[in-house]
Amino acid sequence: MHPVYEYIVSVAILLLVLSYSFYAVNSVAVNQLTLVKEEQLKNIANRLFDKILYTPGYPLDWGSNIYINESNLIDFGVHASTGDLQKLDIDKLNRLIYEYEGIINPLYIPPETAGRLLGIYEDGHWVYGFRLLIKSALNVTIQPLDSDSEVPVKYKVKVVDYVGMDAANALVRGILCATYIIKEGREDVLRYDYNIARNLTMLDGTTILNFEEPEVPHQAIDAAYALLVTVNYYGLQSQGMWVRGERVVNLINIGDYLIVNLSGFPPSARFVELTAIEFTTDFNIILNPIINETDGESGKIINKGRFNYRVYKLANPITEDVMFIGIMVITRGQSYLIFASRPKTPIVVDYRSHSFPVAGLKTETIYGLFRIS
């Protein structure tokens, strides 16, 4: 393996703690509970745990292929089709999220579809119920300490692990970025500047990041600012972000597509430049042109038009080391950066059959540690 690729994989992939809960329900019409032998339930839970997490499903690219939906998905699994054994596919996981940052996910795969393909949902009834819960191994919170200033440059970062314990001596790295528009001839062009800081957390899991303010030329149209953070705690990795101003739109990323919720847009809002800005785990910045796919060909892309959203396609395929992807929006004379985190944190997925858990039911819970990319 190429040494650069090894470095990207070892740093880029978010480490997660995953719990898979499984419970038994009788599928007869009266929905009465029946006793299930403990060993039998454990065996079924282990089998489904392996099936969901260690097989990629079919088609292999069903996560990023927007033409695959609940009607033509042939096999269900969320493992990455390439890579190591503990690697899950971020696009497949994103399709298990019903509502994402205020957007009803038009590419959502209902749990009934997964249950049917797994053999635990038959004739409109659950034979066995399940819950797939994936959470970040580390939770990151960011607080600007000079929030009264126009551009905060000092931030407090708090890191705790998945059981709520303070993460002391974690390496925190941050990039404070400004994006802005300048005129080049008759064109509006997206430009950026940034500064990087790093520090170790103290015993209480906190640290301070101090930055120099990014430079924005005076002739630039109003700039937008964001702080993106990565954390490494003895091999566990996670990420967090802070953006200046309100979230004027909602954004999700699935495969090479960006889905933007326009319902919250003021009438004057618009994209300044059809360019996405991507940040890798090494804090490399990639400008990626985006193409409006909503008009004309929208029916061929996503056919649930009752949702108020717009679809953009990335001109260049997104690479697996990209942890944040954003767009710049201007409304009411102010600019904003809106980001989608890859994957969504702190809870990546909470995917389940009907009401779970239910008191009195026998449950079997299995835990595992996985990477997502």
PyMOL commands that set and color helices and strands:
alter all, ss='L'
color gray80, all
select helices_A, chain A and resi 3-12+38-54+90-94+111-118+298-301
alter helices_A, ss='H'
color red, helices_A
select strands_A, chain A and resi 14-24+87-88+99-100+103-104+121-122+125-126+128-136+138-144+154-161+171-184+187-200+206-210+221-233+236-243+250-254+257-261+270-271+275-280+285-292+309-314+322-331+334-341+347-352+363-372
alter strands_A, ss='S'
color yellow, strands_A
deselect
rebuild
show_as cartoon
